[in-house]
Amino acid sequence: MALFNKDKIAAIRGSNDNKPLIMLIDDEPDNLTVLVDLLGAQYRLMTSPNGRDAYAQIQAMDNREELSLIISDQRMPEMTGTELFAQIKDLIPDTVRIILTGYADVKAIIDAINDANIYKFMLKPYDPPQLLLTVKRALEYADMKRKIRRYTKTLETKVTERTLALQQKNAELEQKKDQLVMQEKMAAMGVLTGGLAHEFRNPLNFITNLSRMMCELVAEGRALLHQPLDEAGKIALDGVFEDLHANADVINTQSGHMNRIVDAMAAMIRPTSGQKRPTPLNEFAAEYVNFAYHHHKLVHGGLSVDLMFHLDERLGDIMINPQTLSHALLNLANNAIEAVSGETGKAGRVVLKTQQVADGVIIRLEDNGCGIKETDHTKVFEPFHTAKGVRSGHIGLGLSVAYDIVVKEHGGDLTLQSKAGEGTVVSIHLPA
């Protein structure tokens, strides 16, 4: 049983609640008495005659963290001091542990260091002033450990709170970016729609005129059929049928072109599937650059820009996602045409080039427009960076979106060369 009953322990512990609490463990009552006399005036004390009793007392404590220091004899019945400390090191990790022993037990010292995280190992008989100094230093160490743990816990809480706040902020930013990307996409749709007006007008004119001619040819053929056909009449009727067939072929070609335009528009507005498919690169690139060009011509009237094409005839179908790459091309072509349309005193020129290379294909857009300052070269692909100004309505996501489409989705490269006042070259390299 314990040297002091619970009431006496409570009295000792409660004598000054501001003092550090120390537990003393020894199976020799006289040794405990000496320690109590030595330390009782300065500290609150708990005592125990052996390791098992000490362990039970610690488990029964309401607030184990207030136990700052344990001083234990090493050799005791049932459980040694190092065995006790090994069991409680996780239960009360901040409590400092000191072993007192009258034996020069090397194994106990090694066990104390390796298994029980002992602060100090002291031999009996000990020097009282030295023990008091050791206790003082041990309590300072215990206080430091507690502060570190509190600071760590506080820091972890703050980090968790900050992380949650950042996650929420990132989610909000992602949502905002998605909204802005949609705005940019709708702006691209405006470019596409403007180009569609021109692209539809030409084939519709063909179809309208040819259908009128076909009506006239049908009337002419019907008149021939109502007459006795001599050789000249048969030749004339064959000519009518040939003209009807030729006109029907042209109408079929133009309606096919319109179907491709409708498909392109549908691809721009439907959610991206992320699927790549073989696509004729030259036709694909030229079509979307044309859309951008005719949009500007429609919106700005007399657009003085020469649009040129240098397309590598060796190029066939390549594996791309046309839904997204069309968006990138529209953005790049739109930027090039805007850059030259704002220049005065020189003829604007935009050139689309395609090239087969050993490791893939290159799509290059060149313009002789206003160019980009060298200090802005590293910023142009950053989200929300724009040199066009807020009043222009641009939100600065066009090149950023194009970069993501080319680099992240297609595994390619998007590079820019530009000099203020001289023009810009944007190159898309798509791997084979």
TAMOUR-V577146 format. One record per residue. SS is DSSP state (alpha for helix, beta for strand, coil for the rest). OMEGA is omega as a letter, one per 40 degrees, with the letter a starting at -180 (none if undefined). NEAR is the number of other C-alpha atoms within 10 Angstrom. Layout:
ss-><SS & SS>
omega-><OMEGA & OMEGA>
near-><NEAR & NEAR>
This chain:
ss-><coil & coil & coil & coil & coil & alpha & alpha & alpha & alpha & alpha & alpha & alpha & alpha & alpha & coil & coil & coil & coil & coil & coil & beta & beta & beta & beta & beta & coil & coil & coil & alpha & alpha & alpha & alpha & alpha & alpha & alpha & alpha & alpha & alpha & alpha & coil & coil & coil & coil & beta & beta & beta & beta & beta & coil & coil & alpha & alpha & alpha & alpha & alpha & alpha & alpha & alpha & alpha & alpha & coil & coil & coil & alpha & alpha & alpha & beta & beta & beta & beta & beta & beta & beta & coil & coil & coil & coil & coil & coil & coil & alpha & alpha & alpha & alpha & alpha & alpha & alpha & alpha & coil & coil & coil & coil & coil & coil & coil & beta & beta & beta & beta & beta & beta & coil & coil & coil & coil & alpha & alpha & alpha & alpha & alpha & alpha & alpha & alpha & alpha & coil & coil & coil & coil & coil & beta & beta & beta & beta & coil & coil & coil & coil & alpha & alpha & alpha & alpha & alpha & alpha & alpha & alpha & alpha & alpha & alpha & alpha & alpha & alpha & alpha & alpha & alpha & alpha & alpha & alpha & alpha & alpha & alpha & alpha & alpha & alpha & alpha & alpha & alpha & alpha & alpha & alpha & alpha & alpha & alpha & alpha & alpha & alpha & alpha & alpha & alpha & alpha & alpha & alpha & alpha & alpha & alpha & alpha & alpha & alpha & alpha & alpha & alpha & alpha & alpha & alpha & alpha & alpha & alpha & alpha & alpha & alpha & alpha & alpha & alpha & alpha & alpha & alpha & alpha & alpha & alpha & alpha & alpha & alpha & alpha & alpha & alpha & alpha & alpha & alpha & alpha & alpha & alpha & alpha & alpha & alpha & alpha & alpha & alpha & alpha & alpha & alpha & alpha & alpha & alpha & alpha & alpha & alpha & coil & coil & coil & coil & coil & alpha & alpha & alpha & alpha & alpha & alpha & alpha & alpha & alpha & alpha & alpha & alpha & alpha & alpha & alpha & alpha & alpha & alpha & alpha & alpha & alpha & alpha & alpha & alpha & alpha & alpha & alpha & alpha & alpha & alpha & alpha & alpha & alpha & alpha & alpha & alpha & alpha & alpha & alpha & coil & coil & coil & coil & coil & coil & coil & beta & beta & beta & beta & alpha & alpha & alpha & alpha & alpha & alpha & alpha & alpha & alpha & alpha & alpha & alpha & alpha & alpha & alpha & alpha & alpha & alpha & alpha & alpha & coil & coil & coil & coil & beta & beta & beta & beta & beta & beta & coil & coil & coil & coil & coil & coil & beta & beta & beta & beta & coil & alpha & alpha & alpha & alpha & alpha & alpha & alpha & alpha & alpha & alpha & alpha & alpha & alpha & alpha & alpha & alpha & alpha & alpha & alpha & alpha & coil & coil & coil & coil & coil & coil & beta & beta & beta & beta & beta & beta & beta & beta & beta & beta & coil & coil & beta & beta & beta & beta & beta & beta & beta & beta & coil & coil & coil & coil & coil & coil & alpha & alpha & alpha & coil & coil & coil & coil & coil & coil & coil & coil & coil & coil & coil & coil & coil & alpha & alpha & alpha & coil & coil & coil & coil & coil & alpha & alpha & alpha & alpha & alpha & alpha & alpha & alpha & alpha & alpha & alpha & alpha & coil & coil & coil & beta & beta & beta & beta & beta & beta & beta & coil & coil & coil & beta & beta & beta & beta & beta & beta & beta & beta & beta & coil>
omega-><a & i & i & i & a & i & a & i & i & i & i & a & a & a & i & a & i & a & i & i & a & i & i & a & i & i & i & a & a & i & i & i & i & a & i & i & a & a & a & a & a & a & i & a & i & i & i & a & a & a & a & i & i & i & i & i & a & i & a & a & i & a & a & a & a & i & a & a & i & i & a & i & a & a & i & i & i & a & i & i & a & i & i & a & i & a & a & a & i & a & i & a & a & i & a & a & i & i & i & i & i & a & i & a & a & a & i & i & i & i & a & a & a & a & a & i & a & i & a & i & a & a & i & e & a & i & a & i & i & i & i & i & i & i & i & a & a & i & i & i & i & i & i & i & i & i & i & a & i & i & i & i & i & i & i & i & i & i & i & i & i & i & i & i & i & i & i & i & i & i & i & i & i & i & i & i & i & i & a & i & i & i & i & i & i & i & i & i & i & i & a & a & i & i & a & a & i & a & i & a & a & i & i & i & i & a & a & a & a & i & i & i & i & i & i & i & i & i & i & i & i & i & i & a & a & i & i & a & i & a & i & i & i & i & i & i & i & i & i & a & i & i & i & i & i & i & i & i & i & i & i & i & a & i & i & i & i & i & i & i & i & i & i & i & i & i & a & a & i & i & a & i & a & a & i & i & i & a & i & a & a & a & a & a & a & a & a & i & i & i & a & a & a & i & a & i & i & a & a & i & a & a & a & a & i & i & a & a & i & a & a & a & i & a & i & i & i & a & i & i & a & i & a & a & i & i & i & a & i & i & a & i & i & i & a & a & i & a & a & a & i & a & i & i & i & a & i & a & i & a & i & i & i & a & i & i & a & a & i & a & i & i & a & i & a & i & i & a & a & a & a & i & a & a & a & a & a & a & a & a & i & i & i & i & i & i & a & i & a & a & a & a & i & a & i & i & a & a & i & i & i & i & i & a & a & a & a & a & a & i & a & i & i & a & a & i & a & i & a & i & a & i & a & i & i & a & i & i & i & a & i & none>
near-><8 & 17 & 18 & 14 & 12 & 13 & 9 & 12 & 17 & 14 & 13 & 18 & 20 & 14 & 15 & 14 & 12 & 10 & 15 & 18 & 22 & 24 & 20 & 23 & 29 & 26 & 19 & 13 & 15 & 10 & 13 & 20 & 15 & 12 & 19 & 18 & 9 & 15 & 17 & 17 & 12 & 12 & 19 & 24 & 26 & 25 & 27 & 24 & 22 & 26 & 26 & 15 & 16 & 22 & 16 & 11 & 17 & 17 & 14 & 10 & 11 & 8 & 9 & 15 & 14 & 17 & 21 & 22 & 23 & 22 & 21 & 30 & 26 & 28 & 21 & 16 & 12 & 9 & 14 & 19 & 26 & 28 & 17 & 18 & 26 & 18 & 13 & 16 & 17 & 11 & 15 & 17 & 15 & 23 & 26 & 26 & 25 & 24 & 24 & 20 & 19 & 13 & 12 & 11 & 12 & 9 & 9 & 20 & 19 & 13 & 15 & 24 & 15 & 12 & 15 & 21 & 17 & 20 & 17 & 17 & 17 & 19 & 14 & 11 & 9 & 12 & 11 & 13 & 10 & 11 & 15 & 14 & 12 & 16 & 20 & 12 & 12 & 21 & 19 & 14 & 18 & 22 & 17 & 13 & 16 & 18 & 13 & 13 & 14 & 12 & 12 & 12 & 12 & 12 & 12 & 12 & 12 & 12 & 12 & 12 & 12 & 12 & 12 & 12 & 12 & 12 & 12 & 12 & 12 & 12 & 12 & 12 & 12 & 12 & 12 & 12 & 15 & 12 & 12 & 17 & 19 & 13 & 15 & 20 & 21 & 14 & 17 & 22 & 17 & 14 & 24 & 26 & 17 & 20 & 26 & 21 & 14 & 18 & 19 & 17 & 13 & 13 & 19 & 16 & 12 & 16 & 20 & 13 & 14 & 19 & 16 & 12 & 15 & 20 & 13 & 14 & 18 & 15 & 13 & 14 & 19 & 13 & 11 & 16 & 13 & 8 & 9 & 9 & 13 & 9 & 9 & 9 & 15 & 14 & 12 & 16 & 20 & 13 & 14 & 21 & 16 & 12 & 16 & 21 & 13 & 14 & 19 & 16 & 12 & 16 & 20 & 13 & 14 & 19 & 17 & 13 & 15 & 19 & 13 & 13 & 20 & 14 & 12 & 19 & 17 & 12 & 18 & 21 & 12 & 9 & 10 & 12 & 10 & 13 & 11 & 14 & 12 & 12 & 15 & 14 & 21 & 23 & 12 & 16 & 23 & 18 & 20 & 25 & 28 & 19 & 24 & 29 & 27 & 23 & 23 & 21 & 19 & 16 & 12 & 11 & 10 & 9 & 17 & 17 & 19 & 14 & 15 & 13 & 15 & 13 & 18 & 16 & 10 & 9 & 15 & 13 & 13 & 18 & 16 & 21 & 20 & 22 & 22 & 24 & 20 & 25 & 22 & 25 & 24 & 27 & 25 & 21 & 26 & 21 & 19 & 29 & 27 & 20 & 22 & 25 & 22 & 12 & 15 & 11 & 5 & 12 & 13 & 22 & 20 & 25 & 19 & 19 & 19 & 24 & 18 & 16 & 13 & 8 & 10 & 13 & 20 & 20 & 21 & 21 & 23 & 21 & 27 & 24 & 28 & 21 & 19 & 20 & 12 & 12 & 8 & 13 & 14 & 9 & 15 & 20 & 22 & 15 & 18 & 17 & 18 & 19 & 15 & 13 & 11 & 10 & 7 & 9 & 9 & 17 & 19 & 22 & 24 & 28 & 22 & 19 & 21 & 23 & 23 & 18 & 21 & 21 & 16 & 11 & 14 & 20 & 13 & 19 & 17 & 21 & 13 & 16 & 14 & 21 & 16 & 12 & 13 & 12 & 20 & 24 & 18 & 17 & 19 & 22 & 22 & 21 & 16 & 12>
